[in-house]
Amino acid sequence: MLDYKGVAQFDFQISDGDTILTGDFEHFQSNVEQLIKGKDSYFNFKGRFDNNVPVGDWRFTFGEYKASTTKNVNLNDFKYQVALNGTQHEAYGSLQNGKPNGKWEHSINKIKEGEAESTLFKSQVDFANGIPQKSFEIQNETNTLIGRFLRDGLAHDVWELYSSSDPSSIETWQFIDGILKHVKVKSSDTTYTTTIFNDAITNPVSVNLDANYLAVINLFLKLNSDNHAQIEDGVNSLLSQNADQYDKIFSVLSALGDTKYRPEFKVKLNLNPLTNKELRYINQTKELYEKSSEIATSLLASTQLSLLKLSDQEVAFLTSVIKLINKQYLKTVKEILEYQSADLLKYVPRNSILSKVAQDSLRASFTVSYEFNDSSFTQTHLSNNYTQFELAKTDLEGLSEWMKYLDTVIENINKTLSNKLTRELQEQELMALEEQIIKENDTLNAMIDTLMTKSAQSTAKSFQTIKSFAKGSLSQYSTFENMADKPTKARELIKCFNQLEILIETLALQQQRDEEIKQLYLDEVWNPFTATLMDEEVKRRITNAYFNILQPYLYETIELKLNCANAQDLADLFDKLFIQMQQLRNADTKKLERKLKKENDAVEILSLFSIKNTLQTEGDD
């Protein structure tokens, strides 16, 4: 069970060969030998189960102990008594049907010389059938948080954060029915109030008060308040600590019996989903960021450039520009992309997100100070084409424009620095990539040669097309003369060959898949004339569309339009078609079959099959 190995004492019943915990339960571990050697990890879990569900009063104790070396060891009734140093975490409360019910308390104490020296963490929360209720209190060494919940578990009323060094509240959160209205933050002798969700909230949704919610609030504050009103880490830290302690004990209970409960503190956020345009901007930004970040990281990590900048002032200047872009500009882009990755942007206004996250520090020109030959220099780098980008925009479109600009700057600097590196270095890099290209091409050809002889005619023809296309791509690559860009072309070709291999593997399955579909769409029917069971094809319009329209369409696309951009899409369409045919077998398809009666266009049939035709939409805005 997790990392807790020890002695267990429990009552149980056997039902259908399974052990069902019923009655008192205790699981514990202590190791004197480990204590003598240095440190003992102690635990004790005590409570009761009813039909494998934890119920009634429970107590959990976790300890990390070392034997005191300064306090004398006592002998009492033939037993040594040793004072302990370390930490002890105790949690206790009642469970109803595996959920906390009533007051639950956690305390983590620092133990010194066998006595509790100080409280590191303490939490008191009331529950009703797993839902937090009434008032709660959470404290650690530096802060105390007090607040309350409504009966439905929604945060409500005033939540106050107190510092151990200040008797007055240093932070106040005002909730109304789960909606955080405003936050007051005390700084020195001044209190700053920041409005969070006012009457303008239009689409409230309930979410857990967890790390993601706290991240949304911090992002919201960053986007909507001045620097004075930023929340410190006090509330975040306490709530995160509290969540960790509950997760610790309920992970134990989940491993022991039938309970998957996790305490949930509920709040509300305003849901404002990203538009399709915004998602496209994000995707464009992400693609360029990953590319540019990789280039910038590579340039900054290059030992050859580190040596070259000692003798070449332009290299010293340009690497300083890359360092600035990486540290400030790409960091801003990364931060916004991480917000989207964590699914936070849909909860916050985004019209000025770029300027707020960057704190209005983005400039089209990059001014850096650097050292060269024991002298200090300050220079400014400005790309000639910066006016081509809409850098004044501050929303997600602006983010995309800035990333395009940064990508251009980094690409240009990369080309300049690459040209300054020795040809031997370029050739070594290129040699490794080209070895991989040859390896991928050999693998691709070997796969095709193995499959050609045992494939259906249509599949064999596609294999030959792929083989010819790969050969042509390799031939085209061999004529590419720009040495600075050739490694990029090599990587693109490797990616292309990998996608072609996926397409080959998919095509290799088609013969078997076709047979499966044919068998799947057969029903046994009674023939009264021969008094035998006979196979009869069912849903013929669907199978006809699959075998006679859709598959020929895909094979023809391979034959006439195969390229590196659509190889993966083709493989995906074959897979999606096969899966959809399996699902349609037992579905109500009468309406679909009526529509198929008059339809012969493959693109329209894909739509009728509820399959997005990525081949059709490729390149669309």
N, C-alpha and C positions, 0 to 999 in steps of 0.2 A: 504494500500500500504506500504509494508515493515514496518518500525517503524514510518513513517511520517504521523501523524494524524493531520489534520488542516482544514483550509477553502480553498475550490477550486472554482475558477471562470473560466468558459470555455464555448466555443461554441461547439455545437455538432449536429449530425444528427442521426436519427434512421433508421437503415437498417436491415430488417429481424429480428426485435426485439433486435438488438444489438446497443449499443451506440458507435457511431463513432466520435472521437474527430476531429473537423475541425474548424480551426480558432485560435484565441488567447487563451492562457492558462496561469493560474497562480494558484499556490498552496502554501500556507504559513501558518505559525503558530508562535504566540508569546503569552506569558502568563505573564502578569504583576504580578499576584498573586504568581506564582512560583518564579519570580525574587525577589519579596519582601521576600519570605520565604528563599531563598538561591541561587537558580540557575535556569536559563531559557534556554531551548534548542530551539533555533530559527532556522527556515529554510524558504526559499523562492525560488521557482522554477518558472521561467517565460520564456515563449517562444510561439511557435505556432505549430499547427498540420495541416497536410493535409491528409485527409482520414486515420486518426489514426497513421500517421507516423510523427515523429518530424522533422520539417524543419525550415529553417531561423535562426535568431539570438536567442540564449538561454543564460540565466544567472542563475546560481545556487549560493545560499548563505546559508551557514551553520554556526551557531553561538552557542557558549557556554558562557553565560554571567552571571556575578554577579554584583550587584549594588555596586558602590564605596561607601565605608564608610568614606573616608577621604576628598572627594571633596563635596562642598556644592551643595544642590539641588536648581536649579533655577526655578522660576515661570515666565512663558512667555505666554501671551494670554490665561490665564486660564488653562495652561498646565504645569505640572511639567516636568522638564528636568533633567534626572539622568545620571551621567557619569557611564560608564560600564567598568568592567574588564573582561578579558577572552580571547577567541580566535575566529577568524572569517575566514572562508574558502570561497573564491569566485572563481567561474569558469565560463568562458564565451567564446563563440565562435559561429560559424555558423554550421548548419547541412544541409546536402543534402541527401534526401531519408533515413533519420535516421542515417547517417554517418557523422562524422566531416569533414568539408570542409573549408579550409583556416586556419587562425591562431587560436589556442585555448590556453587560458592562465588560469593558476591556481595560486592562492596566498593564503597562510595561514598566518595571522598576529596575533601577540600577542597584545591585547588591554589593555591599562592601563589608567585609569582616562579619558576614552572617546576618546583616541587617539591611533593610531597605534604606538606601541613602537618599535617593531622589526618584521622582516620577518622570519617566521619559515620555510616556504617552498614556492618555486615559480617555475613555469614550463611554458615554451613557446614552442609549437610544431606546425608546419605547416602540414596540411593534404590536400590530393586531393582525394575526394570520399572515405574517410576512410583510405587511405594509407599515412603513415607519409612521409614527403618530406623535402628536403632542410636541413637547419640548425635548431638545437633545443638547448634549454638551460634549465637546471634543477638545482635548488640550494636549500640548506637547511641552517641551522644555521652555519654549519661548512665547507661545501664543495659546489663547483659549477661544474657541468658537462656540457661540450659543445661538440657537435658532429653534424653529418649530415647523411641523408639517400639518397639513389638513388630513382629514380621515382617508382621503384617497391617495395619500402619500405625496401630494404636491407640496413643494416648499411654499411657505407663507409667512407673512409678517416680517418683522425685522430680524435679520441675522447679524450678530455683532461679533467682531474680532477684537480681543483684548491682548495686549502685550504684558508679559510678566514684569516689565519695567515701567509700565504706564497704566494706572488704574482706570483711565478713561478709554473708551473704545477707539481703536486706531483705524478700523474699517467697518462700515455698515452696509449691508446688502438689504434692500427693501423688495420683498416679493409680494405679489398679489395674485393669488390663485395660480402659483407656479411661474408667473411671469416676473422676471427681474426688472423692476422699474428704474431703480437708480442705485448707484454705489457712491458712498461717501468715504473719502480717504483722507486721513489726517497726516499732514506733513509739517513737522516743526509745530508752529503755533497756528497754522492755517488748515482749514478743512475744505477740500475740493469735492464738489458734487458732480457726478457724471450721470446723465440720463442714459439708460440703456434702451429698454423697449417702452416707448411711450404709447399714446393712443393710436399711433399710426400702424401698430402691428395689425396685419390683415389676415394672416394665415397661420395661427398658432398650432403647433404640434407638440405632443408630449414626448420627452426624451429622458434618458437617465442622467442624473446629475453625476457625471463621471468625468474622466480626463478629457473626453471629447467636448463635453459641454463647457468645461472650464477653458479649453482652448478656444472655443467659439467666443466666449465672453472676452477673453484677452484680445482676440483678433478684433472683435467689435469695438473694444475700447481703443485699440490702436487706430482703427479707421474713423472713429467718431470723437475722440477727445484729444486735448493737448497733452503735452508731456507730463504736466503736473498731476494729471488724474489717473495715471497708469496704476493698476492694482499691483501691490507687492505679492510675494508668493505665499503669504500667510494662510489665507483661506484655501488656496489650491493645495498647499502642502498638507494641511490638516485633513481635508476631505480625501486626498489620495492615500494618506497614511491609514485613515479609517477604513477605506475600501480594501486596502491590502490586508488588514487584520481580519476583516470578515471573509475575504477570499481565502485566507489561510485556513480558517476553521471549517468553512463549508466545502473546501476541497477535500478535507479529511472526511467529512460526512458523506460526500458524494462517492468517495472511494469505498466507504464501508457499506452503505445501504442505498436504498432507492430514494434519493433526493438529489435534484439538480438545481436547487434553489440558490439564487444569488440576491442579496438585499439590493433593492432598487430605490434610490431617492429620485423622485420625479420632479421635473421642471418643464417649462415650455419655451420653445424657440419659434421664431417667425420663419416659415419655409418659403424660400424664393428660389425655385429651381433654376439652374443655368439654362439659358436658351441654346438652341442649336448653334447659333453663331458663336456664342461664348465658349461652348464646348470645342468648336473648331479652332478658336483662337488658342485655347488651352493646349489642344493636341499639337498644333503647329509650334507653339512655344516649347512644349516638352521635347518634341523631336529635335528642334534646333538647340535647346539647352543641353541635352545629352551629348550631342555632337560637339558643341563648343566647349563644354566642360571637360570632355575627354581630351580635346586638343590642348586646352589651357593647362590642365593637370600634367599632360605629357611634356609640354614645353617647360613648365616650372620644375619638373622632376629630372629633366635632362642633364646628366653630368657633363655632356659635351658642351651644352650651352653655358653651363656654370663656369666651365673653363674658358670658353670663347669670350664671355663678357669681360673677362679680365684684360683682354687685349683689343677688344672691339667695342668702342663707345656706343655705336648704334645698337648692338646686341644688349648692352647694359641698359640702355634706355627702353628698348622694346620689351625686354623681359620685365622691367619695372611696370610698364603699362599693362602687360598681361597679369601681373600680380595684383594690380589695383582692380582691374576688371573682375578677376576671379574672387577677390576678397569682398568687394563692395557690390558690383553690378550683378554678377552671376549669383551671388549669395541672396540678393533680393529676389531674383527670378526663382531660385530654388525654394525660397521660403513660401512664395505664393503657390508654386506647384505642390509643395508638401501640404499646404492647406487644402488644396483640391484632392490630393491623394487621400487625406484623412476625412474627406467628405464634409468639409467645414464651410466652403464658399457658398453653398446653397442657403446658409442661414444668415448671411451678412450682406449689407449693401456693397456693390462692387464698382460704383461709378468713379471712385477716386482711389481704388485699392493700390495702384502702383505708386502714386505719390506719397500715400500714407505709410506704406510699408518701407519705402525707400527714404522716408522723412525728407522728401523734396531735395534729395542729394544727387539726383542723376543729372549729368551734364553730357552733352554730345562730345565735348573735348575732354581729354584725359591729361591732367597735369600731375606730374610725378617728380619727386626728388630722389636722386640716386648718387652713388659714389662711383668715381672712376679715376684711377691713377692718383689716389689719395686726395682727390678734389671733389667738392660737392657741386652738383648741377641740378637745375630745375628746367624741365622742358614740357611742352604741351603737344599731345598728339591729337589731330583732328582728321577724320576720314573725309576725303573729298566729296563723297556721295551722301553725306549725312542728311542733306535736304530732301533726299528721295524718300525718307521715312517720316511718318507722322508721329514725331517724338513728343509732341505737346499733349497727346491724349494720355489720360491717366487711368482708364478702365482696362478691361482685359484685352481689348483691341490694341490699346497702347502698349500693354505688356508684350503682345505679339510683335508689334512694330519695333519695340526696343530690342527684343531678342533677335529679330532679323538684322537690325543694325549691329548689335554686338557680334553676331555670327559673321557678318561681313568684315568687321574690324579684326576679329580673331583670325579669320581665314587669311586676310591680307598680311597680318603680322606673321602668321605661321608660314606663309609662302616666303616672306622675306628672310625669316630666320632659317627656314629649311635650306634656302639657297646658300646660306652662309656656312652651313655644316658641310663637312667633308663628303665627297661623293662616295667614299668608302662606307660611311655610315648609312647613307641612303641605299647603297647597293646591298648592304647586309640586311636592312629592314625589308627591302623589296625581295631579296632572295628568299627570305623565310615565307613571305606571303605567296610568292610564285610557286614555291615548293608545295604550299597548301593547295594552291589552285590546281596544280598537276595531280595532286593526291585526290582532290575532290572530283576532278574530271575522270581519273582512272576508276574511281569508285562508281561514278555515274555510268560509265561505259560498261563496267563489269556487271552492274545490276541489269542493264538493258540486255546485254548479251545472254545472260542467264535466263531472263524472262521471255525473250523473243520467241524461242522455239515452242514454248508451251502456252502461248497467249492466243486469244481470239484475234481475228483479222483486224478489227477496229482498234483493239488495244495495241497490237503489234505495230500498226501504222503510226499510232501516237508515239510509241517508243522510238520509232525511227525519226519522227519529227523532232522529238526532244533531243535525241542524239545529234541530229544535224544542227539544231539550234545551239546546243552547247559547243559544238565544234566551231560554228560561226562566231559565237561570242568570244571564244578563246582566240580565234584568228583575229577578230576585231581588236581585242585587247593587245595582241602582240604588235599591232601597228601604232599603238598609242605612244607618242614620243615625249610628251611632257613629263619629265622625271619627277617634278615636284608634286604633280597630281596623281602619278601612277599608283602609289600605295593606296590612295582612296579608291581608284578604279579597281584595284586588286581586291580590296575588301568587299566592294560591291559585287564583284564577280563571284567571290566565295559565297556570299549571301545568296546570290542568284542560284548557284549550283546546289546549295543546301535546299532551297525551295524546290528546285527541279527534282531532287532526290525524294522529297516528300510527295511530289506529284507522281513519280514513278511508283513509289510504295503504294500509293492510293490506287493507281491504275492496276497494279498487280492483284489487287483484291477484287476487281470488278467482275471477273469471270465467276468467282465463287459467290459474290454478292448477287449477280444476276440469277444464278441457279437458286439461291435462297429465296429471292423474290418470286421466282416462278413457282416454287414449291409452296411458298406462303400464300399465294393467291389461288390455290386449288382447294376445292371442297369435294368431299366424297358424296356422291348421289346414287340413289338406287335406280338401276335400269330394270324396269319390269319385263322388258322383252328378253334380256339375257339372264335375268335373275342374279345380277352381280352388282357390286359396288364399283363405280367408275369415278375417275377424277374429272372435275369440271372446273374450268377457269372462271373466276369470279372477278367482278369489278374491272371488266375488260377495258373500259375507257381510261381507267387510271393506269393499268399496266401498258396499254397502247401508248399513252402519253409518255410514260417513263422510258419504254424501250424504243419507240419509234420517233419520238420528237425530242425529248430532253437529252437523252444520251447522245444521239447524233449531233445535237446542237453543241454539246460540250466537246465531243471529239472533233467537230469541225472547227471550233474555236482554237483547239490545240493545233490543228493542222494549218490554219490560216493566220491566227493572231497571237500565237504563243510569244510571250516576252517575260522578262524578269519580274515585271510588276504584277502580272496576273497568274503566275504559276501557283502561288499559294492559294489565290482565290479559286482557281479551277479545282485544286485538291479539296478545298473546303466545300465547294458546291457538290462534288461527287459524294462526299461524306454526308452532307445535309440531306441530299436526295435519298440516299439509302436509308437513313434514319427516318425520314418522313414517310417513305414507302412502308416501313415496318409499322409506323403508328397509324397510317391510313387504313391498314388491313382490317382493324377492328373498330374503326371510327364510323360515325354516321356520315357517309360521303354522297348521299343522294343529290344534294344540291351541287356539290362539286362535279359529279358525273354529268349532271345536266349542262353545266357550263362547259365542260370539256367536249361535249357533243359538237359544239360549234366553233371550237378553238383549235387552231393549228400552230399558233405562234408560240415559240418556246419561251420567250421572255414573259408573255402573258400567263402561260401555264405555270412558270416558276412562281409568279405572283399568286396564282390560284392555289398553289401548293404551300403558300405562306412562307416562301423562301426568298430572302432578299438577294437580288441579283447584283452582286458586287462587281461583276464584269460590266454591267450596264451603267452603274453609277460611278465607276472609277474616273477620277478627274473632275467630277461635278463639284460645284461649290456647296 
